[in-house]
Amino acid sequence: MKMKWIILGTILLLSFFIRAWQLDKNPAGFFCDEASIGYNAYSIFKTGKDEWGVTFPLFFKAFGEYKNPVFIYSSIPSIALFGLNEFSLRLTSVLYGTLTILVLYLWLRKLFDENTAVWGSFFLAISPWHIHFSRVGFELISSVFWVSLSFYLLYKSFANILIYPFGAISLLISYFTYSPPKIYLPILFLFFFIIYYKKLVVLIKHKFIWFISLLIFLLFVILLLPSIQDNSFWARWVQVRQGELTIDFLRQAYLNHFSFDFLFSKGDIDFSGQFITRHSIRGMGELYWIQLPFIMVSLSLLFNSKMRKGALFFILFLLIYPLGSVFTSIAPQATRSVVGVIPFQVLTALGITAFLSYFKNKLLRKTLMLFLIVTIVLSFSNFINLYKKYPNYSSDYWGWQYGPKEIMAYFLKNSGKYDEMFMSGEFNAGEIFLSFYDPEGTCKNKCKMGQLRDTPELYDPVKRQLFSMGPDYLTNSKFKDNFIIKHTIRYPDGKVAFFIGEVKKGTRLEML
């Protein structure tokens, strides 16, 4: 018994350390979605209102869409403890990622056995897919936790009816974590209902179940109706959906999620036609190649009466995981299909357990297990080495958009010397960084967004002004020969990211 908890504790500590290590430095940069989530959590903590002055909103308006509430409200404790910064926001993801591993262990232990639970939680702990999104401040990681918790609690309620309300509430919360669960969660619950029909029939005979279900349904409707009426519930879906949903497009988009390139070779980052570097690391897929044979072995468990129902649920889970991504303009996408990380790890664990149990000779079984562990450790070491290199190619515009923190730090340090300071417009929704890095508004009337290259009229020779500008923008600017560089910001690989400087005194706009 003690050994069980030692193993679980070791896995959880390893998980937390991997996810929290250099959290504010890798990924290098801070994307606008992270800044938006962080600033709104900070604003709610300080004032009870979001950045638009709305009191405790259900959905948060941002960048032409509405962000879901769960991750934002979940971020308040860490921001309250550590202040508004990259570390405090991303720490919320670390905690969600680590807690998901604990939930998966408890779920698999209840559903199958101790060995499967250990293997499943261990593979989730070292999963490249899960680690990557447990280290950034995106709301998607919270959806993986709440969906997993929901079905674990619902399954556990078969033995203890008092657990049912917690499972039902978790399911409700899942709808407000991220956009994809709004699509796949009803189908997943339907599969769960069909597979465990007999147990659920016994459960729903209790008036208690109907009463709790009715209360939660009414709460769901009360929460949902206003957001459906003002389109905030589906705003993100409308923004990213594919315009023309042909059968051929949907078929290919669905199959892409099971391609060798996406899962085992290239991942999201280098998949054909994709170029965003925020979604995975270069040099490997979303899974380790060693998982493939064991995922295939797990399919045989459908013929094992002891494991049939549990295995069937996760196989069906695997089949529907792409639904959060296939209807959008880019597929596969590691973000919108991230819930797939759960069935893949579970089926890997089931396959390993079944494979090792086939060998009755203890010495042979231990030898095979040792070989397996060594292979996994080598694969994981390769992932860590690749991850260390990640900042060198993922910090520019198509990555994490490194630079706003450094620009704002220089602006705030020198705010007393200037009348206006303009942050380059070379970012997605750059305005949010003015708020995130200056939440108290000390530079509110001076720090602004503005691109000197595209809008040279920003220059006012009467005022003391400071501008940030990328090297390419400076080269193509009318001011290139009249720009005095005061500070240089470099990407992690040493290349110049931004220059901060002044326009030479005496320069007249009409002379350029």
MARVEX-325319 format. One line per field, with one value per residue (C-alpha): residue number from 1; x, y, z. Coordinates in steps of 0.25 Angstrom, whole numbers, m for minus. Each point is the difference from the previous one (the first is absolute). Layout:
BEGIN
k c(NUM ...) $
px c(X ...) $
py c(Y ...) $
pz c(Z ...) $
END
This chain:
BEGIN
k c(1 2 3 4 5 6 7 8 9 10 11 12 13 14 15 16 17 18 19 20 21 22 23 24 25 26 27 28 29 30 31 32 33 34 35 36 37 38 39 40 41 42 43 44 45 46 47 48 49 50 51 52 53 54 55 56 57 58 59 60 61 62 63 64 65 66 67 68 69 70 71 72 73 74 75 76 77 78 79 80 81 82 83 84 85 86 87 88 89 90 91 92 93 94 95 96 97 98 99 100 101 102 103 104 105 106 107 108 109 110 111 112 113 114 115 116 117 118 119 120 121 122 123 124 125 126 127 128 129 130 131 132 133 134 135 136 137 138 139 140 141 142 143 144 145 146 147 148 149 150 151 152 153 154 155 156 157 158 159 160 161 162 163 164 165 166 167 168 169 170 171 172 173 174 175 176 177 178 179 180 181 182 183 184 185 186 187 188 189 190 191 192 193 194 195 196 197 198 199 200 201 202 203 204 205 206 207 208 209 210 211 212 213 214 215 216 217 218 219 220 221 222 223 224 225 226 227 228 229 230 231 232 233 234 235 236 237 238 239 240 241 242 243 244 245 246 247 248 249 250 251 252 253 254 255 256 257 258 259 260 261 262 263 264 265 266 267 268 269 270 271 272 273 274 275 276 277 278 279 280 281 282 283 284 285 286 287 288 289 290 291 292 293 294 295 296 297 298 299 300 301 302 303 304 305 306 307 308 309 310 311 312 313 314 315 316 317 318 319 320 321 322 323 324 325 326 327 328 329 330 331 332 333 334 335 336 337 338 339 340 341 342 343 344 345 346 347 348 349 350 351 352 353 354 355 356 357 358 359 360 361 362 363 364 365 366 367 368 369 370 371 372 373 374 375 376 377 378 379 380 381 382 383 384 385 386 387 388 389 390 391 392 393 394 395 396 397 398 399 400 401 402 403 404 405 406 407 408 409 410 411 412 413 414 415 416 417 418 419 420 421 422 423 424 425 426 427 428 429 430 431 432 433 434 435 436 437 438 439 440 441 442 443 444 445 446 447 448 449 450 451 452 453 454 455 456 457 458 459 460 461 462 463 464 465 466 467 468 469 470 471 472 473 474 475 476 477 478 479 480 481 482 483 484 485 486 487 488 489 490 491 492 493 494 495 496 497 498 499 500 501 502 503 504 505 506 507 508 509 510 511 512) $
px c(0 11 7 m12 0 15 m1 m12 7 12 m8 m7 13 6 m12 0 15 0 m11 5 14 4 m14 1 12 m5 m8 7 m10 m14 m11 m12 m10 8 1 m15 m3 10 m4 m15 3 8 m11 m11 9 2 m13 m10 m1 6 9 m13 m6 m10 m3 4 m3 m3 7 12 0 13 6 m14 m3 m4 9 m5 m1 6 15 m2 m6 9 12 m4 7 13 0 m4 12 10 m4 m4 11 3 4 m13 m9 7 1 m16 3 11 m10 m11 10 5 m14 m5 11 m5 m15 5 7 m12 m10 9 2 m15 m3 11 11 12 10 m8 m2 15 3 m11 4 15 m2 m9 11 10 m9 6 m14 m5 13 0 m13 2 11 m8 m12 m10 m14 0 8 m12 m9 8 m1 m14 m5 9 m5 m15 1 8 m10 m12 6 3 m14 m5 6 m4 m12 5 11 m10 m2 15 1 m12 6 13 m6 m7 13 6 m9 6 15 2 m8 3 m7 m13 1 6 m5 m15 5 10 m11 m9 10 2 m15 m1 12 m4 m15 m4 8 m6 m14 2 5 m11 m11 4 m9 13 7 m12 m1 15 0 m12 7 13 m8 m7 13 6 m12 1 15 m1 m12 6 13 m8 m9 12 9 11 m2 3 9 13 m6 m5 14 7 m10 3 m8 m4 m1 0 0 15 5 m7 5 15 m1 m4 10 11 m2 5 11 14 5 m8 0 14 9 m3 m10 m8 12 5 m13 m2 m6 2 10 m4 11 m8 m7 11 15 8 6 m11 m15 m10 3 12 2 1 m15 m4 1 m7 m11 m2 0 m10 m10 0 m6 m14 0 4 m13 7 4 m9 m9 11 9 m12 m3 15 0 m13 6 12 m9 m8 12 3 m14 4 10 m6 m10 10 9 13 0 6 3 6 m7 m15 2 9 m11 6 12 m9 m5 14 7 m11 1 15 m1 m10 9 12 m7 m6 13 8 m11 2 13 m1 15 4 14 m4 m11 9 11 m11 m5 15 2 m13 3 14 m7 m10 11 8 m12 m3 15 m1 m13 7 12 m9 m8 12 2 m15 2 11 m11 m13 1 m3 m14 m4 4 m1 2 12 2 m11 5 14 m6 m9 11 8 m12 m3 14 2 m15 5 9 m11 m14 m4 5 m5 0 2 m13 7 m8 m14 m9 12 m8 m2 15 m1 m10 6 14 m5 m13 0 0 13 3 m14 0 14 1 m7 m1 5 8 10 2 m15 m4 11 m9 1 13 m1 13 m5 m2 10 m3 5 m3 2 2 4 13 m8 m10 11 7 m13 m3 2 7 11 11 m6 m2 9 0 0 m2 0 m9 5 m7 5 8 8 m7 m6 m14 m3 7 m4 4 m3 m2 12 m2 m3 m6 m13 m11 m2 15 0) $
py c(0 10 m3 3 14 2 m3 9 11 m1 1 12 7 m3 5 13 2 m2 10 10 0 14 3 15 m3 m12 3 13 11 2 m1 10 m11 m3 15 2 m11 5 14 m3 m10 12 10 m10 m2 15 6 m11 5 m4 9 5 4 m12 m6 m14 m4 m14 2 9 9 0 1 m1 m13 m3 m8 m11 3 m12 2 15 m1 m12 9 10 m8 m1 15 4 m7 3 13 2 m7 m11 m10 2 m2 m12 m6 m2 m9 m7 m3 m5 m9 m6 m2 m7 m10 m3 m1 m9 m9 m1 m2 m12 m6 0 m5 m10 m3 6 m3 6 13 1 m1 9 11 m2 2 12 6 m1 2 11 4 2 6 10 6 m2 11 11 9 m6 m4 m13 m7 2 m7 m13 0 3 m10 m11 3 0 m14 m5 5 m5 m14 1 4 m14 m5 13 8 12 2 2 15 3 m8 8 13 m3 m3 13 7 m7 7 14 m4 0 0 m14 m7 7 m10 m13 m1 m3 m11 m5 0 m8 m11 0 m2 m11 m8 1 0 m11 7 14 m6 m4 13 8 m7 8 13 7 m2 7 11 3 m2 10 11 m1 0 13 6 m4 7 12 2 m4 8 14 m4 m7 12 10 m11 0 m15 m3 12 m8 m11 10 7 m13 m9 m5 8 m12 m13 m10 m15 m1 11 m6 m14 5 9 m12 m10 10 m1 m15 2 m5 14 7 m10 m6 8 15 4 12 10 m7 m7 3 14 4 11 5 m4 2 m13 m11 m1 m4 m14 m9 m3 2 m14 m9 m10 m11 2 m4 m16 1 8 m11 m11 8 m3 m14 3 1 m15 0 m1 6 13 0 12 9 m3 3 13 5 m5 7 12 m1 0 13 8 7 6 12 3 m6 11 11 6 m7 m15 m7 10 m4 10 m3 m15 0 m9 m11 0 m8 m12 m2 m1 m9 m10 0 m4 m11 m5 0 m7 m11 m2 m2 m9 m9 m5 m9 m1 10 2 2 10 8 0 5 11 5 1 7 10 3 2 10 7 2 5 10 5 2 9 8 3 4 9 7 5 4 15 1 m1 2 15 8 4 m14 m5 7 14 3 15 7 m3 6 12 3 m1 10 9 0 2 12 6 12 4 0 5 m12 m14 m8 m16 m6 m5 m13 m9 m6 9 7 10 m11 1 14 m4 m13 6 13 m5 12 10 8 1 1 14 m2 m15 m2 m9 5 m4 11 m7 m1 13 10 11 m5 7 14 8 8 m11 m9 m14 m14 m11 m15 m6 m14 0 m3 11 10 m4 4 12 14 3 m10 10 9 m10 0 m14 1 m15 m13 m12 m14 m13 m12 m4 13 6 14 1 15 13 11 14 14 8 9 14 10 m11 6 m10 8 m2 m15) $
pz c(0 4 m13 m8 6 m2 m15 m1 8 m9 m13 5 5 m13 m8 8 m1 m15 m2 9 m4 m6 m2 m3 m10 m8 m9 m1 m2 4 m10 0 5 12 3 m2 10 10 0 1 12 6 m3 6 13 2 m5 m2 m15 m13 m9 m6 14 0 14 2 m15 m4 m13 m2 m13 m7 m14 m7 8 14 9 9 15 7 m2 2 14 3 m2 10 12 m6 m5 14 6 m10 m7 m15 m8 m9 11 8 m12 m6 14 m1 m12 8 11 m10 m7 13 6 m13 2 14 m5 m12 10 9 m11 m6 13 2 m14 m2 9 7 m11 m11 9 3 m15 m5 10 m3 m15 2 9 m11 m12 m9 m4 15 5 m11 3 15 m1 m7 5 m10 5 m7 10 10 m9 1 15 1 m11 7 14 m5 m5 11 10 m8 0 15 2 m4 14 8 m5 8 m9 m12 2 0 m13 m6 4 m6 m13 1 2 m11 m10 5 m1 m15 m14 m4 11 m4 m12 4 15 m3 m9 10 11 m10 m1 15 2 m11 6 14 m2 10 11 m4 0 15 3 m6 7 12 1 6 m14 m7 10 m2 m15 m1 9 m8 m13 4 4 m13 m8 9 m3 m14 m6 2 m7 m11 m3 0 m8 10 2 m15 m3 m1 m8 m10 m1 m3 m8 m14 m10 m9 7 m11 2 m5 9 12 m3 m2 12 8 m5 2 15 m1 m10 4 m3 10 11 m1 m10 m2 10 m3 m3 m12 m5 m15 m2 14 5 14 9 13 0 1 0 m13 m1 5 0 10 6 1 m11 11 3 m13 1 14 m5 m11 11 8 m11 4 13 m6 0 15 8 12 m7 m11 4 5 m12 m9 6 m2 m15 m2 7 m10 m12 4 5 m14 0 7 m11 m13 m3 1 m11 5 3 7 11 13 8 m4 0 13 8 m9 9 10 m8 m7 14 5 m12 1 15 m3 m11 9 11 m9 m7 12 6 m12 5 12 2 11 m5 m14 4 9 m12 m10 10 2 m15 m1 11 m6 m13 6 8 m13 m7 11 0 m14 2 11 m9 m11 9 5 m15 m1 3 m11 m11 7 5 m13 m5 m4 14 14 m5 9 3 7 14 m4 m7 11 11 m8 m2 15 4 m9 1 7 m12 m11 m3 m9 m1 m12 1 m14 m6 m4 9 1 8 6 8 10 4 4 10 5 2 6 7 9 m12 4 m14 m5 m7 m6 m4 m13 m12 m13 m12 m5 m13 m4 7 m1 5 14 0 6 1 11 10 6 m6 1 m10 m1 m14 m5 m9 m13 3 3 m13 m8 8 m5 13 m2 m2 11 11 13 6 15 4 m8 4 m5 m2 8 m12 0 m12 1 4 2 0 10 m4 m3 m13 m2 5 m11 m9 m7 m5 m13 m4 1) $
END
